[in-house]
Amino acid sequence: MSIVFLSESPPFEQDEIVDMALAVDNVCEVLEIAPEDAPTMKSIAERVVQHARRGERDPEVLAERVISEMRAADSGDAVS
């Protein structure tokens, strides 16, 4: 499911897309996001892509950053 959202992103190499999809899947697993929750999955994918555009490619780091952002947002802290 996550790969569909990432295919709408700017051009990345195939291995980078796979790494971003792994990051999205990891975030969803850790935060217990159901695959049926397409709006949340799309938001997660967009956040992963934002970090990838800034140069981060490690799927574990991408996932950690997005998880931190989402947890901060859930606790009421603004993250930009």
BADOSE-652827 format. One record per residue: y, z, x of N, C-alpha, C in turn; chain; residue number from 0. Coordinates in nm, 2 decimals. Layout:
BEGIN
<n.north = Y, n.up = Z, n.east = X, ca.north = Y, ca.up = Z, ca.east = X, c.north = Y, c.up = Z, c.east = X, kette = A, nr = NUM>
...
This chain:
BEGIN
<n.north = -0.12, n.up = 0.00, n.east = 0.08, ca.north = 0.00, ca.up = 0.00, ca.east = 0.00, c.north = 0.13, c.up = 0.00, c.east = 0.09, kette = A, nr = 0>
<n.north = 0.13, n.up = 0.08, n.east = 0.19, ca.north = 0.25, ca.up = 0.09, ca.east = 0.27, c.north = 0.29, c.up = -0.04, c.east = 0.34, kette = A, nr = 1>
<n.north = 0.19, n.up = -0.12, n.east = 0.37, ca.north = 0.21, ca.up = -0.24, ca.east = 0.44, c.north = 0.29, c.up = -0.34, c.east = 0.36, kette = A, nr = 2>
<n.north = 0.28, n.up = -0.33, n.east = 0.22, ca.north = 0.36, ca.up = -0.42, ca.east = 0.13, c.north = 0.50, c.up = -0.39, c.east = 0.15, kette = A, nr = 3>
<n.north = 0.55, n.up = -0.27, n.east = 0.15, ca.north = 0.69, ca.up = -0.24, ca.east = 0.17, c.north = 0.74, c.up = -0.28, c.east = 0.31, kette = A, nr = 4>
<n.north = 0.66, n.up = -0.26, n.east = 0.41, ca.north = 0.70, ca.up = -0.30, ca.east = 0.54, c.north = 0.71, c.up = -0.45, c.east = 0.56, kette = A, nr = 5>
<n.north = 0.64, n.up = -0.53, n.east = 0.49, ca.north = 0.65, ca.up = -0.67, ca.east = 0.50, c.north = 0.78, c.up = -0.72, c.east = 0.46, kette = A, nr = 6>
<n.north = 0.86, n.up = -0.65, n.east = 0.39, ca.north = 0.99, ca.up = -0.69, ca.east = 0.34, c.north = 1.10, c.up = -0.65, c.east = 0.45, kette = A, nr = 7>
<n.north = 1.06, n.up = -0.59, n.east = 0.56, ca.north = 1.15, ca.up = -0.55, ca.east = 0.67, c.north = 1.18, c.up = -0.67, c.east = 0.76, kette = A, nr = 8>
<n.north = 1.28, n.up = -0.64, n.east = 0.84, ca.north = 1.32, ca.up = -0.75, ca.east = 0.94, c.north = 1.20, c.up = -0.77, c.east = 1.03, kette = A, nr = 9>
<n.north = 1.21, n.up = -0.88, n.east = 1.11, ca.north = 1.09, ca.up = -0.92, ca.east = 1.19, c.north = 1.05, c.up = -0.81, c.east = 1.29, kette = A, nr = 10>
<n.north = 0.93, n.up = -0.78, n.east = 1.29, ca.north = 0.87, ca.up = -0.69, ca.east = 1.39, c.north = 0.74, c.up = -0.76, c.east = 1.43, kette = A, nr = 11>
<n.north = 0.69, n.up = -0.72, n.east = 1.55, ca.north = 0.56, ca.up = -0.77, ca.east = 1.59, c.north = 0.45, c.up = -0.71, c.east = 1.51, kette = A, nr = 12>
<n.north = 0.34, n.up = -0.78, n.east = 1.50, ca.north = 0.23, ca.up = -0.74, ca.east = 1.41, c.north = 0.18, c.up = -0.60, c.east = 1.45, kette = A, nr = 13>
<n.north = 0.17, n.up = -0.57, n.east = 1.58, ca.north = 0.13, ca.up = -0.43, ca.east = 1.62, c.north = 0.23, c.up = -0.33, c.east = 1.58, kette = A, nr = 14>
<n.north = 0.36, n.up = -0.36, n.east = 1.58, ca.north = 0.46, ca.up = -0.27, ca.east = 1.54, c.north = 0.45, c.up = -0.24, c.east = 1.39, kette = A, nr = 15>
<n.north = 0.42, n.up = -0.34, n.east = 1.31, ca.north = 0.40, ca.up = -0.32, ca.east = 1.17, c.north = 0.28, c.up = -0.23, c.east = 1.14, kette = A, nr = 16>
<n.north = 0.18, n.up = -0.26, n.east = 1.21, ca.north = 0.06, ca.up = -0.17, ca.east = 1.20, c.north = 0.09, c.up = -0.03, c.east = 1.23, kette = A, nr = 17>
<n.north = 0.17, n.up = 0.00, n.east = 1.34, ca.north = 0.21, ca.up = 0.13, ca.east = 1.37, c.north = 0.30, c.up = 0.20, c.east = 1.27, kette = A, nr = 18>
<n.north = 0.39, n.up = 0.12, n.east = 1.21, ca.north = 0.48, ca.up = 0.17, ca.east = 1.11, c.north = 0.39, c.up = 0.20, c.east = 0.98, kette = A, nr = 19>
<n.north = 0.30, n.up = 0.12, n.east = 0.95, ca.north = 0.21, ca.up = 0.15, ca.east = 0.83, c.north = 0.13, c.up = 0.27, c.east = 0.85, kette = A, nr = 20>
<n.north = 0.08, n.up = 0.30, n.east = 0.98, ca.north = 0.01, ca.up = 0.42, ca.east = 1.01, c.north = 0.11, c.up = 0.54, c.east = 0.99, kette = A, nr = 21>
<n.north = 0.23, n.up = 0.53, n.east = 1.03, ca.north = 0.33, ca.up = 0.63, ca.east = 1.01, c.north = 0.35, c.up = 0.66, c.east = 0.87, kette = A, nr = 22>
<n.north = 0.37, n.up = 0.56, n.east = 0.79, ca.north = 0.39, ca.up = 0.58, ca.east = 0.64, c.north = 0.27, c.up = 0.65, c.east = 0.58, kette = A, nr = 23>
<n.north = 0.15, n.up = 0.61, n.east = 0.62, ca.north = 0.03, ca.up = 0.67, ca.east = 0.56, c.north = 0.02, c.up = 0.81, c.east = 0.61, kette = A, nr = 24>
<n.north = 0.06, n.up = 0.84, n.east = 0.73, ca.north = 0.05, ca.up = 0.98, ca.east = 0.78, c.north = 0.15, c.up = 1.07, c.east = 0.70, kette = A, nr = 25>
<n.north = 0.27, n.up = 1.02, n.east = 0.68, ca.north = 0.37, ca.up = 1.09, ca.east = 0.60, c.north = 0.32, c.up = 1.12, c.east = 0.47, kette = A, nr = 26>
<n.north = 0.26, n.up = 1.02, n.east = 0.40, ca.north = 0.21, ca.up = 1.04, ca.east = 0.27, c.north = 0.09, c.up = 1.14, c.east = 0.26, kette = A, nr = 27>
<n.north = 0.01, n.up = 1.14, n.east = 0.36, ca.north = -0.10, ca.up = 1.23, ca.east = 0.37, c.north = -0.05, c.up = 1.38, c.east = 0.39, kette = A, nr = 28>
<n.north = 0.04, n.up = 1.39, n.east = 0.48, ca.north = 0.09, ca.up = 1.53, ca.east = 0.51, c.north = 0.17, c.up = 1.59, c.east = 0.39, kette = A, nr = 29>
<n.north = 0.25, n.up = 1.50, n.east = 0.33, ca.north = 0.33, ca.up = 1.55, ca.east = 0.22, c.north = 0.26, c.up = 1.54, c.east = 0.08, kette = A, nr = 30>
<n.north = 0.14, n.up = 1.49, n.east = 0.09, ca.north = 0.05, ca.up = 1.48, ca.east = -0.03, c.north = 0.12, c.up = 1.39, c.east = -0.14, kette = A, nr = 31>
<n.north = 0.17, n.up = 1.27, n.east = -0.09, ca.north = 0.23, ca.up = 1.17, ca.east = -0.18, c.north = 0.11, c.up = 1.08, c.east = -0.23, kette = A, nr = 32>
<n.north = 0.10, n.up = 1.07, n.east = -0.35, ca.north = -0.01, ca.up = 0.98, ca.east = -0.41, c.north = 0.03, c.up = 0.83, c.east = -0.39, kette = A, nr = 33>
<n.north = -0.08, n.up = 0.75, n.east = -0.37, ca.north = -0.05, ca.up = 0.61, ca.east = -0.35, c.north = 0.01, c.up = 0.54, c.east = -0.47, kette = A, nr = 34>
<n.north = 0.00, n.up = 0.60, n.east = -0.59, ca.north = 0.06, ca.up = 0.55, ca.east = -0.71, c.north = 0.21, c.up = 0.58, c.east = -0.72, kette = A, nr = 35>
<n.north = 0.26, n.up = 0.66, n.east = -0.63, ca.north = 0.40, ca.up = 0.70, ca.east = -0.63, c.north = 0.48, c.up = 0.59, c.east = -0.55, kette = A, nr = 36>
<n.north = 0.49, n.up = 0.47, n.east = -0.60, ca.north = 0.55, ca.up = 0.36, ca.east = -0.53, c.north = 0.70, c.up = 0.39, c.east = -0.49, kette = A, nr = 37>
<n.north = 0.78, n.up = 0.45, n.east = -0.57, ca.north = 0.92, ca.up = 0.47, ca.east = -0.53, c.north = 0.93, c.up = 0.56, c.east = -0.41, kette = A, nr = 38>
<n.north = 0.85, n.up = 0.67, n.east = -0.41, ca.north = 0.85, ca.up = 0.76, ca.east = -0.29, c.north = 0.79, c.up = 0.69, c.east = -0.17, kette = A, nr = 39>
<n.north = 0.69, n.up = 0.61, n.east = -0.18, ca.north = 0.63, ca.up = 0.54, ca.east = -0.07, c.north = 0.73, c.up = 0.44, c.east = -0.01, kette = A, nr = 40>
<n.north = 0.80, n.up = 0.37, n.east = -0.10, ca.north = 0.90, ca.up = 0.28, ca.east = -0.06, c.north = 1.01, c.up = 0.35, c.east = 0.02, kette = A, nr = 41>
<n.north = 1.05, n.up = 0.46, n.east = -0.03, ca.north = 1.16, ca.up = 0.54, ca.east = 0.04, c.north = 1.11, c.up = 0.58, c.east = 0.18, kette = A, nr = 42>
<n.north = 0.98, n.up = 0.63, n.east = 0.19, ca.north = 0.92, ca.up = 0.66, ca.east = 0.32, c.north = 0.92, c.up = 0.54, c.east = 0.41, kette = A, nr = 43>
<n.north = 0.87, n.up = 0.43, n.east = 0.36, ca.north = 0.87, ca.up = 0.31, ca.east = 0.44, c.north = 1.01, c.up = 0.27, c.east = 0.49, kette = A, nr = 44>
<n.north = 1.11, n.up = 0.28, n.east = 0.41, ca.north = 1.24, ca.up = 0.25, ca.east = 0.45, c.north = 1.29, c.up = 0.34, c.east = 0.56, kette = A, nr = 45>
<n.north = 1.26, n.up = 0.47, n.east = 0.55, ca.north = 1.30, ca.up = 0.56, ca.east = 0.66, c.north = 1.22, c.up = 0.53, c.east = 0.79, kette = A, nr = 46>
<n.north = 1.10, n.up = 0.50, n.east = 0.78, ca.north = 1.02, ca.up = 0.46, ca.east = 0.90, c.north = 1.09, c.up = 0.34, c.east = 0.96, kette = A, nr = 47>
<n.north = 1.12, n.up = 0.24, n.east = 0.88, ca.north = 1.18, ca.up = 0.11, ca.east = 0.94, c.north = 1.32, c.up = 0.15, c.east = 1.00, kette = A, nr = 48>
<n.north = 1.39, n.up = 0.23, n.east = 0.94, ca.north = 1.52, ca.up = 0.27, ca.east = 1.00, c.north = 1.50, c.up = 0.33, c.east = 1.14, kette = A, nr = 49>
<n.north = 1.41, n.up = 0.41, n.east = 1.16, ca.north = 1.38, ca.up = 0.47, ca.east = 1.29, c.north = 1.33, c.up = 0.36, c.east = 1.39, kette = A, nr = 50>
<n.north = 1.24, n.up = 0.27, n.east = 1.33, ca.north = 1.19, ca.up = 0.17, ca.east = 1.42, c.north = 1.30, c.up = 0.07, c.east = 1.46, kette = A, nr = 51>
<n.north = 1.40, n.up = 0.05, n.east = 1.38, ca.north = 1.51, ca.up = -0.04, ca.east = 1.42, c.north = 1.59, c.up = 0.03, c.east = 1.53, kette = A, nr = 52>
<n.north = 1.59, n.up = 0.16, n.east = 1.53, ca.north = 1.66, ca.up = 0.23, ca.east = 1.64, c.north = 1.58, c.up = 0.24, c.east = 1.77, kette = A, nr = 53>
<n.north = 1.46, n.up = 0.18, n.east = 1.76, ca.north = 1.38, ca.up = 0.17, ca.east = 1.89, c.north = 1.25, c.up = 0.25, c.east = 1.89, kette = A, nr = 54>
<n.north = 1.23, n.up = 0.34, n.east = 1.80, ca.north = 1.11, ca.up = 0.43, ca.east = 1.81, c.north = 0.99, c.up = 0.34, c.east = 1.76, kette = A, nr = 55>
<n.north = 0.88, n.up = 0.35, n.east = 1.83, ca.north = 0.77, ca.up = 0.27, ca.east = 1.79, c.north = 0.64, c.up = 0.35, c.east = 1.78, kette = A, nr = 56>
<n.north = 0.64, n.up = 0.47, n.east = 1.83, ca.north = 0.52, ca.up = 0.56, ca.east = 1.83, c.north = 0.50, c.up = 0.61, c.east = 1.68, kette = A, nr = 57>
<n.north = 0.38, n.up = 0.58, n.east = 1.62, ca.north = 0.36, ca.up = 0.61, ca.east = 1.48, c.north = 0.37, c.up = 0.76, c.east = 1.46, kette = A, nr = 58>
<n.north = 0.32, n.up = 0.84, n.east = 1.55, ca.north = 0.33, ca.up = 0.99, ca.east = 1.54, c.north = 0.47, c.up = 1.04, c.east = 1.53, kette = A, nr = 59>
<n.north = 0.55, n.up = 0.99, n.east = 1.62, ca.north = 0.69, ca.up = 1.03, ca.east = 1.63, c.north = 0.77, c.up = 0.98, c.east = 1.50, kette = A, nr = 60>
<n.north = 0.74, n.up = 0.86, n.east = 1.46, ca.north = 0.80, ca.up = 0.81, ca.east = 1.34, c.north = 0.77, c.up = 0.90, c.east = 1.22, kette = A, nr = 61>
<n.north = 0.64, n.up = 0.93, n.east = 1.21, ca.north = 0.59, ca.up = 1.02, ca.east = 1.10, c.north = 0.66, c.up = 1.15, c.east = 1.10, kette = A, nr = 62>
<n.north = 0.66, n.up = 1.21, n.east = 1.22, ca.north = 0.72, ca.up = 1.35, ca.east = 1.24, c.north = 0.87, c.up = 1.34, c.east = 1.20, kette = A, nr = 63>
<n.north = 0.94, n.up = 1.24, n.east = 1.24, ca.north = 1.09, ca.up = 1.23, ca.east = 1.20, c.north = 1.11, c.up = 1.22, c.east = 1.05, kette = A, nr = 64>
<n.north = 1.03, n.up = 1.14, n.east = 0.99, ca.north = 1.04, ca.up = 1.12, ca.east = 0.84, c.north = 1.00, c.up = 1.25, c.east = 0.77, kette = A, nr = 65>
<n.north = 0.89, n.up = 1.31, n.east = 0.81, ca.north = 0.85, ca.up = 1.44, ca.east = 0.75, c.north = 0.96, c.up = 1.54, c.east = 0.76, kette = A, nr = 66>
<n.north = 1.02, n.up = 1.55, n.east = 0.88, ca.north = 1.13, ca.up = 1.65, ca.east = 0.90, c.north = 1.24, c.up = 1.62, c.east = 0.81, kette = A, nr = 67>
<n.north = 1.28, n.up = 1.49, n.east = 0.80, ca.north = 1.39, ca.up = 1.45, ca.east = 0.71, c.north = 1.36, c.up = 1.49, c.east = 0.56, kette = A, nr = 68>
<n.north = 1.24, n.up = 1.45, n.east = 0.52, ca.north = 1.21, ca.up = 1.48, ca.east = 0.38, c.north = 1.20, c.up = 1.63, c.east = 0.35, kette = A, nr = 69>
<n.north = 1.15, n.up = 1.70, n.east = 0.44, ca.north = 1.14, ca.up = 1.85, ca.east = 0.42, c.north = 1.28, c.up = 1.91, c.east = 0.41, kette = A, nr = 70>
<n.north = 1.37, n.up = 1.86, n.east = 0.50, ca.north = 1.51, ca.up = 1.91, ca.east = 0.50, c.north = 1.58, c.up = 1.87, c.east = 0.37, kette = A, nr = 71>
<n.north = 1.55, n.up = 1.75, n.east = 0.32, ca.north = 1.61, ca.up = 1.70, ca.east = 0.20, c.north = 1.56, c.up = 1.79, c.east = 0.08, kette = A, nr = 72>
<n.north = 1.43, n.up = 1.82, n.east = 0.08, ca.north = 1.38, ca.up = 1.90, ca.east = -0.02, c.north = 1.43, c.up = 2.04, c.east = -0.02, kette = A, nr = 73>
<n.north = 1.47, n.up = 2.09, n.east = 0.09, ca.north = 1.52, ca.up = 2.23, ca.east = 0.10, c.north = 1.67, c.up = 2.23, c.east = 0.08, kette = A, nr = 74>
<n.north = 1.73, n.up = 2.11, n.east = 0.05, ca.north = 1.87, ca.up = 2.11, ca.east = 0.02, c.north = 1.96, c.up = 2.07, c.east = 0.14, kette = A, nr = 75>
<n.north = 1.91, n.up = 2.05, n.east = 0.26, ca.north = 1.99, ca.up = 2.01, ca.east = 0.37, c.north = 2.01, c.up = 1.86, c.east = 0.37, kette = A, nr = 76>
<n.north = 2.13, n.up = 1.82, n.east = 0.39, ca.north = 2.15, ca.up = 1.67, ca.east = 0.40, c.north = 2.11, c.up = 1.62, c.east = 0.54, kette = A, nr = 77>
<n.north = 2.05, n.up = 1.51, n.east = 0.54, ca.north = 2.01, ca.up = 1.44, ca.east = 0.66, c.north = 2.05, c.up = 1.30, c.east = 0.66, kette = A, nr = 78>
<n.north = 2.12, n.up = 1.26, n.east = 0.76, ca.north = 2.17, ca.up = 1.12, ca.east = 0.76, c.north = 2.10, c.up = 1.04, c.east = 0.86, kette = A, nr = 79>
